[in-house]
């Protein structure tokens, strides 16, 4: 299994902080967002390599970070060749770009590079192995306005995915779908077809919503909290949360 961190966005909502600096390398409580994710992923035995897709604008900064990184598994950087927010590929096209560039035929644990979590993804790897299917993740979200701004899970009692609603006016459940996915190797060829058939390419959830209608998928319930860093206010809040008190 490979881990794939999506880090090719331009984070315009965090300007000026990210105008010349990639969001995944922003520090949170003394460690970058990316390092917080990789500290967990590197300890998962089934993962043998870490892939990070970024853009041409920030590629050299990730190279400098990699030169100082100290992880057991190899880190492979992939440049998606884009240079601005206007010509970005989008998350789904970035996933396909990595698969095709590296000729991947492995299970793929895909994570957005702008989230901080307080749990391990080892549980997701074990859950996917038990179910034998590609998997999405979910967490209980009591807020209706929050559900109306995210993907919402529709599933049976065994958490087999029936559908994913995208920003629904009337959510079918209180299970929100964050940007963490485990795609089985056998489902990877479907990604090119998804894009050919008009699957939205910008948000990673578009791919999961398309795939769940064509291949069996299950949803893993997050065992802890995730913090999405989407703007300056959320970044400051997460930084306060993870900064040790003096």
VENZI-V508270 format. One record per residue. N is the residue number from 1. PSI is psi as a letter, one per 30 degrees, with the letter a starting at -180 (999 if undefined). NEAR is the number of other ideal C-beta (glycine too) atoms within 12 Angstrom. D_FIRST is the distance of its C-alpha to the first C-alpha in Angstrom with 2 decimals. Layout:
{{N;PSI;NEAR;D_FIRST} {N;PSI;NEAR;D_FIRST}}
This chain:
{{1;k;31;0.00} {2;k;37;3.80} {3;k;45;6.76} {4;j;47;9.78} {5;k;51;13.21} {6;j;46;16.08} {7;h;48;18.98} {8;g;45;21.21} {9;l;36;23.91} {10;f;32;27.40} {11;h;36;28.15} {12;f;18;31.76} {13;f;21;32.57} {14;g;28;32.26} {15;k;16;34.72} {16;f;11;36.31} {17;e;24;33.69} {18;g;29;30.92} {19;e;17;33.21} {20;g;16;32.29} {21;k;25;29.29} {22;k;37;25.72} {23;e;43;25.25} {24;f;41;21.88} {25;g;36;23.79} {26;k;34;26.64} {27;k;23;27.40} {28;j;32;27.32} {29;h;22;29.19} {30;f;13;28.94} {31;k;24;25.20} {32;l;33;23.60} {33;e;42;21.65} {34;e;41;18.66} {35;e;30;19.06} {36;e;35;19.34} {37;e;44;15.94} {38;f;37;14.27} {39;e;24;16.31} {40;e;32;14.48} {41;e;39;10.87} {42;f;28;11.62} {43;f;19;12.84} {44;j;32;9.92} {45;e;15;9.34} {46;f;24;5.98} {47;k;34;4.75} {48;f;23;6.13} {49;k;30;7.42} {50;k;39;9.21} {51;k;41;10.74} {52;j;47;14.11} {53;k;49;16.32} {54;a;42;19.99} {55;l;37;23.36} {56;e;24;25.98} {57;e;28;28.17} {58;g;37;25.89} {59;e;24;23.80} {60;e;19;26.13} {61;e;28;25.92} {62;e;36;22.17} {63;e;21;22.81} {64;e;15;25.35} {65;e;32;23.07} {66;e;28;20.35} {67;f;12;23.19} {68;f;14;23.96} {69;k;25;20.54} {70;i;13;19.78} {71;l;26;16.19} {72;e;17;14.63} {73;l;25;11.51} {74;k;19;12.52} {75;k;34;13.32} {76;k;26;13.75} {77;k;35;16.40} {78;k;36;17.07} {79;k;27;20.65} {80;g;36;21.38} {81;g;20;25.01} {82;l;25;26.71} {83;f;18;29.45} {84;l;17;30.81} {85;f;22;30.14} {86;e;12;32.21} {87;g;16;30.13} {88;l;31;26.64} {89;e;34;24.13} {90;l;30;22.96} {91;e;37;19.51} {92;e;41;18.80} {93;e;34;20.04} {94;e;39;18.02} {95;e;48;14.74} {96;e;34;16.16} {97;e;31;17.44} {98;e;38;14.13} {99;e;32;12.73} {100;e;21;16.06} {101;e;21;16.66} {102;f;23;13.62} {103;h;10;13.56} {104;k;29;9.97} {105;h;17;9.20} {106;l;26;5.49} {107;k;32;4.70} {108;j;41;5.75} {109;j;46;7.26} {110;k;51;10.60} {111;k;43;13.40} {112;k;39;16.94} {113;g;43;17.99} {114;g;41;21.36} {115;k;38;20.83} {116;k;39;21.55} {117;l;35;20.65} {118;g;21;22.05} {119;l;24;19.33} {120;k;26;15.83} {121;g;40;12.75} {122;e;25;11.88} {123;e;24;14.16} {124;e;41;12.30} {125;e;32;9.14} {126;e;20;11.95} {127;e;30;13.91} {128;e;35;11.53} {129;e;23;11.19} {130;e;16;14.99} {131;f;23;15.81} {132;g;19;13.70} {133;l;29;13.79} {134;l;38;12.43} {135;k;43;13.77} {136;a;49;15.82} {137;l;45;17.48} {138;l;37;21.19} {139;l;35;23.92} {140;k;23;27.62} {141;j;27;29.77} {142;f;13;33.52} {143;k;15;34.76} {144;e;17;35.79} {145;e;14;35.96} {146;e;22;32.41} {147;e;28;31.20} {148;f;19;33.18} {149;g;22;31.17} {150;a;32;27.63} {151;k;41;25.63} {152;k;38;26.82} {153;k;41;25.19} {154;j;28;27.14} {155;l;29;25.81} {156;a;15;27.33} {157;f;8;27.89} {158;g;17;24.53} {159;h;27;22.83} {160;k;23;22.02} {161;k;38;22.19} {162;e;24;25.39} {163;l;28;25.60} {164;j;39;24.95} {165;k;29;28.19} {166;j;30;28.18} {167;h;22;30.75} {168;k;26;33.02} {169;e;13;36.68} {170;i;12;36.70} {171;k;29;33.32} {172;f;20;32.67} {173;l;29;31.13} {174;g;24;30.55} {175;j;33;26.74} {176;k;38;25.49} {177;j;49;22.07} {178;l;41;20.52} {179;h;40;18.02} {180;k;47;14.76} {181;k;48;12.59} {182;j;44;9.50} {183;k;42;9.67} {184;k;30;8.93} {185;e;22;8.74} {186;f;18;12.38} {187;f;36;13.51} {188;e;32;12.59} {189;f;21;15.92} {190;f;29;17.81} {191;e;40;17.39} {192;e;21;19.97} {193;e;19;22.20} {194;e;30;22.04} {195;e;28;23.37} {196;e;15;25.90} {197;g;18;27.19} {198;g;11;27.80} {199;k;31;24.89} {200;k;23;25.51} {201;f;27;23.49} {202;e;23;24.23} {203;k;31;22.66} {204;f;46;19.01} {205;f;39;20.49} {206;e;30;22.27} {207;e;46;19.24} {208;e;45;18.41} {209;e;32;22.15} {210;e;34;22.32} {211;e;38;19.37} {212;f;37;20.60} {213;f;19;23.80} {214;f;21;22.27} {215;k;27;19.40} {216;k;25;19.08} {217;l;41;17.46} {218;l;33;17.92} {219;k;42;18.54} {220;k;39;17.60} {221;k;28;20.58} {222;k;31;20.03} {223;g;20;21.47} {224;a;20;23.02} {225;k;18;24.14} {226;k;33;22.67} {227;j;30;24.87} {228;k;30;24.76} {229;j;39;26.50} {230;f;25;28.28} {231;a;19;31.64} {232;e;20;33.76} {233;e;15;34.92} {234;e;26;31.48} {235;e;31;30.40} {236;e;19;33.58} {237;e;19;33.14} {238;e;32;29.61} {239;e;25;30.86} {240;e;15;33.74} {241;e;19;31.62} {242;g;25;29.34} {243;j;16;32.16} {244;k;11;33.68} {245;k;7;37.38} {246;999;3;39.73}}
